[in-house]
Amino acid sequence: MELQGANDGIRLAAYRANLPAPVANGKATSGGFESDYYTCDGDGSSVASRVSVDLTGYETLDAPPRYDFYANTEVWGRRRQFRPSLFQLHAGPEQDDSRPPMYEETTGGQAEAGGKDSSEEDEDEQKEPPTEPTRFGWVQGVMIRCMLNIWGVILYLRLPWITAQAGIGMTWVIILLSSTITGITGLSTSAIATNGKVKGGGTYFLISRSLGPELGGSIGLIFAFANAVAVAMHTVGFAETVTDLMRENGAVMVDRTNDIRIIGIITVTCLLGISMAGMAWESKAQVLFFIVIMVSFASYIVGTIIPASPEKQSKGFFSYKANIFAANFVPDYRGPGGSFFGMFSIFFPSATGILAGANISGDLKNPAVAIPRGTLLAIFWTTVSYLIISATIGSCVVRDASGVLNDTLSPSSAVEDCVGTACQYGWDFTGCINNKTCVYGIHNYYQSMSLVSAFGPLITAGIFGATLSSALACLVSAPKVFQCLCKDQLYPLIGFFGKSYGKNNEPIRGYLLTYIIAACFILIAELNTIAPIISNFFLCSYALINFSCFHASITNSPGWRPSFRFYSKWLSLLGAICSVVIMFLLTWWAALIAFGVVFILLAYTLYKNHAACLVLTGPPSSRPALVDLVSCFTKDLSLMLCGNVLTAMSDSHLNWLNKRKAGSFYRGVVAADLQSGVNVLLQGAGLGRVKPNVLIMGFKKDWRSDTPQAAHNYIGVIDAFDLQFGVCVLRMREGLEVSSPSQSHVNPSFDGGPESINSISVPSCIQTNPTSSVSIEPEPQHSTQFQKKQGKKTIDVYWLSDDGGLTLLLPYLLTRRKRWAKCKVRVFVGGDAEKKDEQKQEVLELIKKFRLGFHSVEVLPEINQPPQQMNVHQFEKMVSRFRVDTNSKPDSDSGCASQHQEPWMITDQDFEKNKAKSLRQIRLNEVLLDYSREAALIITTMPVGRRGVCPSTLYLAWLDFLSRDLRPPVLLVRGNQENVLTFYCQ
C-alpha cells in the first residue's frame, strides 16, 4: 500500500461533523444566533457582550463553568446559556462566511429563529409561566405510597393464617427475613436514586441511567410485569372479601370462584379509570385509603384489649393470654403448602411495595431526597406493624374454634380429654379439631382481624383500603416503568406503548396493557396461587437491583457516584445472594425460567449496545509514565490502545505492556511522518463501535531546537479537535523518555523530540488477551511517579474553561486508585475579587451536584492581573526565533499565517492580535508556581488555538510557558465540549 506524504496526508478538517450554519449580518441564517456575540478571554474569566467585525486571532470565546451547560431544563424567565462547541472554538475564519458562531443565551432551550425582533421577544417575556404538573414530597409521594403498597391484602387476609401455620416465632423470622431483603434493596435503591438527578421511569430509569441499559432493561421488564401481576393479587384479595360478605348475607351470583372473577374484573376496571384520570386524583385516593387503614389499625388494637364476649370466645378470641401466646409461638404446619418457605412465598409479596415511590420518580419534587427517606421509613414502620399484628393476633386467638356457643366445657367433662388451648378457658372444641371441621380460629378463618377488632366493619374498610390502594399503586407503577423502557427502544415491537399523553406524560397505552395482564391473572381467582408467582418475580428484581449496586461499587465505575452514603456494597451482594437462594428454595424451576428470561434480555441488549473507549500512545517502553498515567484512568474500567507511528513493525511493545500489567492493546502504524500516521490511527483505530475520544500526548520540550516543520507537525496532531476528540498533554519536569528505542522501530519524524509520541485513552469493557510473539531482547520495566503512593498531597485542578467536565473527571478517576486515594483535590477557578465568595459558592454547588467528593474550591481573581515584565520578556525571547518582519511579507495585511509557505512563522499582526492570550498564559504560569509547587499533579485547562490565525509555534509557546518550571507533572486538558459529567441520573 502506498503511503501518503506529509503534504498529501488525510486532512482531519475534512471530517468535521455537525458544522453550524454560516453567520451573516449578526444573525444566524438557520442556527438562530443573535447579533450580540459573547466574548471572553481564553480562559473564560469574564464575559462581555459586544458586536465586532474584526475578530482577533484567538477569540475562541471559552466560557467559565456554568450550571446551564449541564442542565437539561430551563428556569422560566431566565435566559439559558450554552457552552460553545468544539468547532466554534477551533475553526478558522475561512470555514465560515464572516465570523465563528459564539455561545449565546436563549430562552428556548436551543437557538431561537434568527429573524425574531425585539417586540416579539417582549411579548414572550410577558407570557405567564407554564403550568407545572403535580409534584409530591417525600411523605405523600413516597412514604405513604410505599406503606399503602406494603400494607396489602396479605396483612389483613393472610398474616393471621401464616402466624397459625408458622407460629409467632417463625412468622417473625419470615417478616424479618423479608424486611432484611427489602431493606437492603431499599438501601441499594437509595444509592441508585442519589446517583444523579432523577426523572421519570422509576426503577428502570434509575438503574439504566446509573448502571447501564443492559441491567436496567431486564429489571424494568420483569419489574413491570411483576407489578401488573400484583394488581391482580390485590384485586383478588378485595374480591375475596366482598364475596365472603355477600355469602354471609345470602347473596351469590354464580359460585364463589366465579363471583371473585366478576367482582375482580369490575374492580380493576374502576381502578383503571382512576389511574387514567391523572396523578392528582390517584394521590387523593391514596391519602383517603391511608386514613381508612390507620383507623382500622386503631380499631384492631383497641379490640385486643376489650374483654371478649361469649360470641367472640366461641370463635376463638380470648384477649391477651400467656398460654395462647405460648401455644401459638411454635409452628403447626398443615396442608400441602405447610412449610416455612411455603409461608414465606405467600407472605413475601406483602413486603414488595418498597419501590412504589421510586416508580413515580418523575412526579416527585426532589426524588434524590424523597426516595431514600420515604422508602426506608416505610420499610421500618410497616415491619413494626407486621411484627405487632403477628404477636397480638397470636396472643389473643387460638388456632381452632367451632364458633358454636354451646361448645363450652361442662363441669362433668374431663379436662384431660379436652383438646386445644381453649380448654383452659372453659371451651371445648375437641370435636371440630379432631374432625378438622373448625371454621374459626386463626388457622381457619381469614377474617380473624375483623373478629378481634372493636368494630368489625372498620377492618373490612381497612381491607378495602389496603387492597385497592396497593392495586392502584401497582397499576400506576407498572405503566410508568414500562413507558420509559419503551422510549429507550431497547427491545423491538414495544415502542408503541411508549407514547405519552397530557401534561404529566401519562402512559395511557401502558395502562391498558397492564389492565389486560392483570385481568388475565384475576381469572385464576386464588390468592394463594398468585402470591408465589409474584414472589418469584419480585425476588428476581431485587436480586438484580442489589447486584447492580454491588457491581457498580466493586468495579469503581466512574459513573457510580451516589450521594447516599449509608449503603454497603457487601450488603448489596448479600441481598442479591439471599434473593437468588430463596428463589430456588421456593420454586427452583420458576427461578430457572426467570433467570433464563433475564439472561436472554441481557444478552440481546449487550449485543445491540456497545459503549467503549480507546487510548493511543507511542513506543510504550520508552515512555512508561504516559502509559502509567492512562492506566490510572482505564485500569479495570476501560480499554487502552497504545498506538505508534513506525517505519518498521515490532512485537516487543506488546510483551512489555503485558509484563507491566497495563490493560492495553498495542497498534503500530507505518507512516512517513508523525501527523499522517496519527491521522490514520485516529480514524482507523478501534474495534467496531469502540472508537477513540480522547487524545493523550507527551509534551515536545525541544520544539525550539528542533526544526520548525517538526513543531508544526506536532501541533497538527492537536487537530484531532476536528474529529471531536478531547486532547490532553502531559509534561514532566524530568521528561517522559527513559530509554532510546531502536531506531529501526521508530519513524525518523520523531527525531524532533523524545516526547512527541502520542496517546489516546477511552473506557471500554474489552480486555486484552494477546498471543503475540516474544521479543528477543525484553525491554526494562522502569518505575514512574504514577506507580508510587502519593500520600496526603494535593491534586490541583485549574478549571478555567468549561470543556464538558473532562478536567474534573480525570482527577476523580485518579482518586479512586489506592495510590492517589489520600490526595485532596483542590479546584481553582477564575473570578472577580468583589464577588469572590459568591462565585466560590456557585462553583462549589455545581461540583457538589456532580457527586465527585471535591470540597475545596478557590476563586483566583489574581489570574486577571498582568504578568511580571520579566516573564513577558522571557516569552518574547522564546518565540523570537519564529518572528518575521511583517514589512517583508507582501501578504502581511491578511494577518493569517496559514497563507505563508512557512505557517509556523509569527507575524507582527499575529503576535499583537494574540497578545492578550499570550499574557494570560504567562500570568497563569505565575499562579501555578505560587499555589501548586508541592502538588502531586497539576491539571489545568488547555487553551485552544483557532486554525489559521494562531501560528503553531505561538500556540506551542503558550503550552510551554504555561507549564514550565513546575516540579509536579502537569496535565493540560481540553475536553471535546460534550458533557462527560452530569448531575442527572442518565
N, C-alpha and C positions, 0 to 999 in steps of 0.2 A: 504494500500500500504506500502510495506517495504521500510524504509528509508535507504539511503546509509550512511555509516560512513565516518569518516574523511579520512581514508586511501583508501577507495574504491569509493570515490566520482568521479563525472564526471571530466575528465581532459580536460581543455579548449584547451590544446595544440593539442589534437586530432582533433580539429575542425578548425585548421588553414586553411585559404583559399589562393589560388594562391601562393604556395611556389615556390621560384625561383629555377632554376636548380642548381645542385652542381657545385662547382668550383674546378678545378683541374689544377695544374701546372701554376697557374696565369692566366688561360684562362677559361672563362665560356664554359661549354660543349654545351649549347644551348642558353644561355642568352646573350652572347657577351660581357662579362666583360673583361676588359683589364688587363694586368699584373701589372700595377701600381695601387695600392689601395690608395684612398684618405682618409687620416685620419685627424681627428681634435679632440680637446678636447670635453668634454661632453657638452659644451655649445656653441660650434661652433665658437670660437673666431678666430681660424686660421686654415688654411688648408695646408697640405704639402703632396707631393707625395712620396711614398716610397714602397718598396717591403719588406714584413715581413712574416716570417713563424710563429713566436711565437706571436700571438695576445694577448695582456693583457686582463685582466678580464672585463674591462669596456670600451673598444674601440667601442662605438656604432656609432662613426662617424657622430654625429649630425652636420648638416650643418647650417650656419647662413642664415638669409633671403636673397634670391636672386630673381632677376627678372625672370630668366629662369624657376624657379619652378612653376610659374603661367602662363607662356607664352605657347600658343598653336602653335606658329610659330617659325621659326628659322631665324637667320640672316646669310646670306651666308658668308663663310669664317671664321666664329667663332664657336668654339666648344660649344655645348649646355650642360648645367649641369642639372642633375636630382636629385631630393630630394630622400634620402634613404627611403625605405619602412619601415613600422612598424615591419615587420618580420625581416628585416635586422638589425634593432636597438635592438630588444628584444630577438631574437632567441639565444639559447645556442649553443656552438660548437658541441654538439653531434647531432645537427639537420642538419648538412651538412658534406661533406666529409673532408673539411680541414679548411675553414675559412668562415665567413659570407660575402656575396656579398656586395660590397661597392657602394656608389653612385659614378657615373662616369660622365665624359664629353664625348659627341659624336657629330658627325656632322649630324647624320641621323634622329634625332627626336626620335630614340629608339636605344637600344644597337645594335651595329654592329656585324657581324658574328665574332665568336671568332678566326677563323683561318686567319684573314686578316693580312698580313705582312706590313712592313713599306713602301715597294716600291709601293704597291697598294694604301696606304694612300697618298704617294707623288703624285701619278697620280691623285687622287681625288682632291687634293689641287690645281692642275694646271688647272683643268677644269674651263671653263668660268661660270660665274654666270648664273642661269636660267633666261630666258626671262620673264620680268614682264608683266602681262596683262595690258590693257588700264585702267588708273585710272584718275578720273576727280576731279577738285577742286570745290569749293562751287558756283562759278559763272556759269561755263558751266555745271557742273554736277547737280546742284540743282536749283539755281535761274532762269536761262534761261529755264530750262526744265519745272519748275513749271509754269512760266509765259506763256510759249507756250501752256501748257495744260489748263491753265485757260482762255487764250485768244483763245477761240474755236469758234465753229460755232455760238453759241448764241450771241457773241459780234457783229458780222457783220450782221447776218441774222435775229435776233430776238430782240436785245436790242432796236432799234428804235420803233418796234411794241409794245414792252412792255411799253415803255415810252408813246406811244399814248394811250394805254389801261389804265394804272395806273396813268398817269400824272407824271410830273417830280418829284413832292414831294414824292408820294408813291413809285415811282421807286427808289428814293434814299433810302427810308426805306427798300425796298426789297434788294437793294445792300448792305446796311449797316448791315441788319439782317443776310444776307448770309455771309458777311465778318466777322461778330462777331462770328458766329458759326465756320467758318473755321479758324478764328484767334485763338479762344480758343482751337480748335483741334490742330492747329499748335503749340501752347504753350505746350499742353499735349504731342504731338509727339516729340517736342524738349526735354522735360524732359525724355521721354522714350528712345530717341536716345542717351542721355548722361548718361544713367544708365549702362554704360559699353561699352567696345569696340564692335563695330558693324560689323557684317559680312553680307553676302548676305541674301536675303529673304524679304527685305523691311519691310512693316508694320507688316506682320505676325511674322517675326523673332524678331522685336523689342518688340512686345507685349508678345509673347510666352516666350521669354528668360527673360524678365524683370518681367512679371506678371503671368506667367504660361501658359501652353499649352491649358488649358480649354477655356480661353477667346481668346487666340491667334488663336486657330483653327477655332472657329466660325467666328471671324472677318476676318481671312485670306480667308476663303471660300467665304464669302459674298463680300468682297472687290475685290477679283479676278474676281468674276462673274460680279460685277458692272463695273469693268474696261473693261471686254470683251464686255458688252453691250454698254459702252461708245465708243468703237471702231466703233460700228455700227452707233451711233448717229452722230459722227463727219464725218464718211464716207458718210452718207446720206446727211448731210449738204453740203459736197463737190459735191456730185452727183446732188443735187438740183440746185446748182449754174450752173454747167455745162449744165444741161438740159435747164435751163432758157436761157442761152446764145445760145444754139443750136436752141431753138424755135424762138428767136429773129432773127436768121439768116435763118429761114425756114428749119432747119434740124431736122427731127423727125424720130426715129427708129420705135417705136410701138405707145406708148402713153406716157403721162408724167410719170405716176406711174411706168410702166414697164421700161421706159428709166432710171429712178432713180435706179431701181433694177439692171439693166445691168451694168450701169456705176459704181454703188457701189461695185458690186462683182469684177469687173475688178480692181478697185482701191485698195480694201483690199487685193487682191492677190499680187499686186505690192508692197504694204507695207509689206506684209509678207516676200517677197524676200529681202527687205532692212533690216528687223529685223534679219533674219537668216544669213545675211552677216556678222553680228557682231556689237558690240557696237561702234567701231570706226566709221564705216560707218553711223550708226544711229545718232551718235553725230554730225558728219559733216553735215548731212542733217538738224538737228535741228538748228544749227547755221545759215545755209542758210535761213531757214524758219523765224528765228528771225529777220534777216536783212530785209527780204521782208515785214514783219509785221510792223517794225518800219518805213520803207519808206512809207507804206500805211497810217500809222497814220499821218505822216508829211503832206502827200498829203491831207488828210481829214481836218486837222486843217487849212491849207492854204486855202482850198476850202471854209471854213465857212466865211473867211474874204473877199474873192473876191466878188465883186458885182454880183448879179445874172443876168443871161441873160434872155431874154423873154422866151426862151425854158424851162429853169430851173424853172422860175416863174410859167409857166403853169403846171408844175409838183409839185408845192407847195413849192419850195425853194425861200426864200426872204432874205437870210443872217440874221444877228442878228437883231431882232425886239423885243422890250419890250412887245408889245401886243401879239405876238405869244408866248413868254415865259409865259405870264400870262394865256393865254388861255390853253396852254398845261400843266400848272402846276397842274391842278386839274384832277381827273380821268374821264374817259369816256369809261367805260367797255362795250364791245359789244360781241355778240356771246355766245354760251353755256358755254365756259370756261372763260367768262369775270368776273373775281373776283380777289381780292388781292391774295388769296392763289393759284388760278389758274395761275396767272402770276408768283408767287414765284416758283411754281413747275416747270415751264418751264425755269426760269432763273437760279435756283439753280445749275444745272449741270455745268454751266459756272464757278462756284466758287469751283469746286471739284477737281481741279488739284493740290491741295496743297501737296499731297503725292507722286507726280511723282518723286521727288528727293529721298525721303526715300525708294521708291520701288526699286531703283537700289543701295541700300546701299553697296552692295558688290563691286561695281565698283567705289566707291569714295575713294579719297586719305585719307581723315580724316572725316569720317561720323559724329563724335560727334561735330565737328565744322561746317561742311558744311550743315548738315540738319537744325539745328536751324537758322543759319544766312541766308542761301539761301531761306528757306521756308517762314520765317517771312517777309523778304524783298520782296519776290514775292507777298505775300498777300497784302502788303502795296501798291506797285506800281500798281498792277492790279486793286485794289479797287479805287485808284485815277483815273486811266484811265477810268473805268466804270462810275464813277461819272461825269467826264469831258465830255465823249461822250454823256451820257444821257442828261446833261444840254445843251450842244451845239446843238445837233440834235433837242431838244425840243424848242430851241430858234430861229431856222432857218427855220424849215419846218412845215407847217400846217398839220393837221390831214388828210384832204381830198383835193384832186385835181384831175382834169379830164385829164390833160395832153394835152388839146386842146388849140392851140394858139388863137383861136377865142373867147374863153370864157373870154374876157375882159369886164369890166364894162363900158357900153356905157353911154354917157352923158345924154341920155334920160331915163335911168333906174333909178328907185327909190332906193336909198341906203338902205332905211329901209326894202325893200323887199329882199335884198341880204342876203344870209345865209352863215356864216363862217367868219373866221378871215381874209381871203384873200380879202374880200370886201374892207377893209381899204387900200389896196394896189393896187386897180384897177382891181381886178379879181373876176369874178362871177362864182362860182362852185355850185350854188344852185341846178341846175338840177340833177347833179350826186349825190349830197348829199341827196336830197330828194328821189331819186330813188335807192339810195345805190348801184350805179354803178361806183363810183370813183375807178380808178385803180392806182392812185398815192397818195402821202401823206404818212406820217409815219403809218397811220392806215391800208393802203392797199398795200404798195409797200415795200417788204422785202429788196430790194436793195437800200434803201434810202441813205445809206452812199456813194454808188457809185455816186448817183446823186449830193451829196454835194461836193464830192472830186474835187480837182483841175484837176485831171486826173483820170477818172473813172476806166480804166483798172488796175491802181495800187491797188484799193480797191478789184477788182476781184483777183488780185495776192495775196493780203492780206488774202482774204477768203480762197484761195487755201492753202496758207502757214499755216493759223490758223487751218483749218480743218485737213489738212494732218499731221501737227506736233502733234496735240492733238491725232489724231487717232494712229499715230506711237508711241507716248509716252504710251498710254494705251495698245497698242499691245505688247509693251516691258514689261510693269509693271505687267500685269496680269499673264503671264507665270512664271516670276521670283518669285512672291509671291506664286503661286501655286506649283512651284517646291520645294521650301523649306518646304511647308506644306506636300507634298507627301513624302519627305525624312524622315520626323519625324514619318510617318506611324501612324498618329492619327486615321485615318479613313480607313476602308477596301476598297480594289479594286481601289485605286488611286495611288498606288506605281509605276505603270507603267509610269506615267508622271513625275517621279522624276529624270529620267536618265539625266546626263549632257554630253555635247559634247564640245570638243575644250578646249583651254587654259583658256577661260573665262567661262567655265562650262555653255554653252548656253543650255536652256531648249527647245530643238527642238520639242519634243513631246507636250510640253505645248503651244508652238506657234501654232501648228496645231490644238489643242483643242480650243484655243482662236479664231482662224480663223473660225472654224466651228460655234461656238456660235455667233460670230459677223455676219457671213453670214446669219444665221437664222433670226436675228433681222433686218438686212438690207432689207430683203424681206417685212417687214412692210412698208417701204418706206415713212413714215410720221414722220417728225421731232417732231411735237407737240405731238405725241403719245409716242415716245420713250423717250423723255426727262423726263416726270413724273415718268416713270418706274425707271430710273437711280436715280432720286432724292430720291426715297424711299430707295433704297439700300445704297446710299452714306450716307444719314441721319442715317440709322441704323448702318453703320460702324463708323461714327463719334460719335454716342451716346455710342457705346461700347468702343471706344478708350478713350473718356473722362471719362467714368465711371471706366474704368480700372485704369486710373491715379488717380482718386479720391479714389478708393478703396484701392490702394496700399498706398496712403498717410495717409488715416484715420485709417488704421489698423496697422500702423507702421511696415509694412512688412520689415524684416531685409534685404531682397534682393533689397529693393527700396532705392537707394542712388544716385539720379541723381545729376550731377554737374551743370545742368542748373537751376538757382535759380529764374527765373522770372515767373515761373508758380505758380498758386494758386489752391489748391485742391478744393476750393469753386467755383472758376471759372470753373474748370473742371466739377464739379457737375452741375453748371448752364448750361454749354454747352450740357451735356448729357440730362438734362431735356428739354431744348429747342428743341433739335433734336427729342426727342420722341414726344413731344406735336405737333410739326409741322408735323411729320409723320402722326399722326392721323387726323390732320386738313386737310391734303392733300387728303389722301385716307385711311380711317380707316380700311377697310377690307384688303388692301395691307399691312398696318402696322401690323395687327394681324398675317398675313401669315409670314411676315419677322421675327417677334419675335418668332413665333412658330418654325420656322426653327432654329433660334438661340438657343432656349431652348432645342430642340432635340439634336443638335450638342453638346451643353454644357453638357447635361446630359450623353450623350454617353462617352464623354471624361472624365468626373468626375468618371464614372463607371469604366473606364479602368485604369485610372492613380490615384494612391494614393500616396501621399507624406506626411509622418508623422514622428514623433519622440517621445521619451519617457524619463521618469525620475525614478530613484529608490532611495528611502530614507531609513529610519528606523522607529521607533515609532515617528511619526511627532510631537506630542505634547511635547516630551521631548527635541527635537532639532529644535525649531521654526526658528532659524537663518538660518539653512540649507534649510528649506522649503521656507523662505522668499527670500533668495538669488536666488534660482532656479526660484521662481515666477517672479522675476525681468526679467529673460530671457524669460520665457514662457507665461506670462500673456497676454491674448487676441491674442496670436500668435500660441501657440502650446500646446501640451499635456504634463502634468507631471504625472508620475506614481510613487507614494510613495510605495516602497517595504520594507518588514520587514521579518526577519527570526525569527520565534516564536517556542515555544513549545506548545502553545495553542492559539486558534483564538480569536479575539476580534473585536467588531464593533465600539468601541469608537473612533478609529483614523479617520474614515471616517467622522463622525459627527464633529470632531474637525477641519478637513480641510474645511468642508462646512462653518462652522461659521467663519473661518478665510478668507473666500472668495478666497481660493487658488484653481485655476482651476486645479484639480488633481484627478486622480484615486488613489485608495489605494489597495495594494495587499499584503497580508501576506502569507508567505510560511513556513510550518512546516518542520524543518530540525534539525539534530542532532548538527550541528556546522555551524559557520558563512560561511566558504568557500563553503561547499557543498550547503548551502541554496542560497547563491548569485549565484552560478553556475546555479542553477535551474531558478532563476529569470532572469538572463541574457539571457538564451536560451529559456525560456518559456514565458516571459512577452511580452505583446503586443497583438494587435487585427489584425489578418490578416497580412497585409503588414506593419502595424505600429510596427516597431521594434526599440529597443534602439540603440543609437550610442555613447552616452557619459555617463560615469560613474562618479558620483559626490559623494565623500566620506568626512566624517569628519575625522580629524587627530586624531590618537591614541596617546595622550600625555603620557600615563602611560606605554608605551611599555617597559621601562627599569625595572619597578617594577612588571610588570605582568609576567606571565610565558612565556618563550621563544616560546613555541608552539603557544600561542595566537598571539604573534607578527608575527610569521611565517605565520599563517593563514591569518592575516590581509594583509600582503604583497601578499599572494597568491591571494587575490581578485583583485589585480592590474594585474593579468594575464588575465584580460579582454582584454589586448592588443592582445591576440591570436584570439579574435573574432572581431578584427578591431574596438574596442571601443577607443574613446578618454577617458582620465581619468583626473579628477580634484579632488584636495584635499583641503578642506577648514580648515584653522586653525585660531582660535580666541584666543586672549590672555586670556580672561575670560572663555574660553571653550564654548562648544556648549550645554552642558547639563544644563537644567533649572529645571528639576524635576526628581524624580526617579519613573519610571513606575512600575506598579505592576509586581512582579517577576513571577506571573503566566502567564504573557503575553510575557515574554522575554526569549529568548534562553539562557541557562546558559553559553554558549560560549562567550556571550557578557560581562561576568564578567571582562574580560580583560580590560575594559575601557569604559567610557560613550560615547566616540566619535567614537566608532568603527562601528556604523551603517552606512550604505551606501546609496547613492542616485544616480539615473540615470536621465538625462534630455534630451529631444528631442522635436522639434517643431511638432505640429500637428493641424489640424483643428477640432479635435474631442473635444467636450465639455462634462463635467460630468453632469449627472442628476441623482444622487444617490437616492435610496429609501430604504436605509438600516435601520436597527433597531436603536432605540435611546439608547444611553449609559445611564446607571443608574446614574453614577456619572460623569458629564461632566468635562473634564479637563480644566484648566485655559488657557486663551489666553495671553501669555507673549509677551511683546513688545521687539523687537530686533533692532539692529543697522540698518538693511536693510529696516526697515519700516519708518525711520526718514529721514527728508530732510537733505541733506549733505551740502548744501550751496556751496560756491565757494572754495571747496577743490580740491584736485587732485586725479586722479586715475593713479597710476604709473604702467606702463606696462614694464616689462623687457623681451623683445622679443629677447632672446639669441639664440634660435634654431628654425628653421623653421619647424612647425608641420602641415602646411596646412592652417594656419591663424586663428585657434580657439583662440589663445592667444590674437589676436586683435579683433575678432568678439565679444567676451564676454563683454569687456568694451564698445564697440559700442552699444550693446543691452542695457546695463545699462544706458547710457547717453540718451537714448530715453524715459526713465521714468522721470516723473516730479521731483521725489526726487533726482535724480542724474543729471538732465539736466544742472545744473550750474557748474558741476565739469569739470575741464580741464584734458584732458587725456595727460599724458606725456609718450612718448615711449623712452625707453633706450635700446641701443644695444651695443654689444661689438665691439672693433675696435683697431686700431693702432694709437698711438699718432702722427706719421708722416703723416698719411693720414686721420686725423680726419675730416677735413672739406669735403673732397671728399666723404668719407663714409657716412657722415651725409646727404649730398645732394642725394646720391644714394638711401638711405633708405627713405628719405622724398619723393622723386619722386615715389618710389614704393608704399608708403602708399597713396599718392595722387591719384594714379590710382585706388585704392580701393574705393575712394569717401567716406571715413569714417569721414572726418572732423577733423582728427588729424593733428595738425600743429606744434607740439612740439616734436622734436627728439633730443636726446642727445647721443653722442657716448662716451663710457666709457672705455678708454684704461686702467684705473686702475684695471679693473676686472682681467687683466692678471698678476698683481703684486702678490707676495707671501703674504699669510695672516700673521697676527701677531702671534708670537710664543706662546703667552699666550692662544690665542684661539685654536691653534693646540693642546696644552696640554689638554685643556678642552674637545676637541673632542676625544682625545685618552682616557681620563678618562671616557667619555660617553660610549665607546664601550668596555672598559676593562673587563666588566663582561662577555662578549661574546668571548673574545680572547682565543685561545687554543694554547698550546705549540706544534709546528709542529713536534718536535723530538719524541713526544709521540704518533704520528699518523703514522702507517706504510704506509699509502697511501698518505702521505703529498705531495709527488712529483707530484701528479696529479694536485694539485692546484685547485681542483674542490670540493667545499664544499658540493655540492649536493650528493656526493658519500658517505658521512658520515651518520650515523644514526641520527645525530643532524645537519641538514643542516643549521641551523641558526648560528652555531659557525663559528668564523673568524680565519682562519689560518694565520700564518705569511706571507705566499705567497699571500693569498688573500689580506691581508692588504697592502702589498708592491705593488702589481700589480695595486691596485685601489688607490694608494696614491695620484696620480695627480688629480684624480677625487674628492677625499676627500678634498684636499686642495682647489679645485675650489669652493666647496660648502661653505667652511669656509670663503673664501675670499668674496664670493657673499653676505653672511650674513653681513659682514662688510660694503659692499657697500650699502646694503638696509638700514642699520642703519644710514649711512651718508646722504643718499638722500631722504629717504621716511618716516622719523619719523612722519611727520604731514599729511601724505596722508590719504584719506578716505578709500582707498583699494589698496592693492598691488597685482598685478597679475604677476606671473613670470613663465618662462618655467620650467617644472619639468623634472629632469633627468630620463633617462630610464636605468634600470639595465638589463644586459644580464643574461638570465636564466642559472643557474648552475655555474656561475663564479663570481657572486656578491652575497654574503650571504645576506639573508633577513634582518638581524639586521644591517648590514653595510649600506644597502640601506635606511633603516628606519632612521638610524642615519644621513644620508645626508639630508633627508627631515626635520628632527627635527632641525638640526643645521642651515640649510638654513633659516628656518622660525622662529627661536627662538628670544625672547626678543623684538618683534616688537609690537608696540601699535596698529596699524591698522590691520584689518583682512588680512590674506594672502591666496590667492588662487593660488595653484600650478596647472598648466595646461599643459597637453600634448595631442594634437590632435592625430588623427589616421593616420597622414601623408597624408591624402587626402584633396584636396582643399575645404575649406568651404568659402573662399573668392576668388573673381575673378575680374579682370578688363575687362572681356568680358561681353557682353550682352547675357548671357546664363543661 
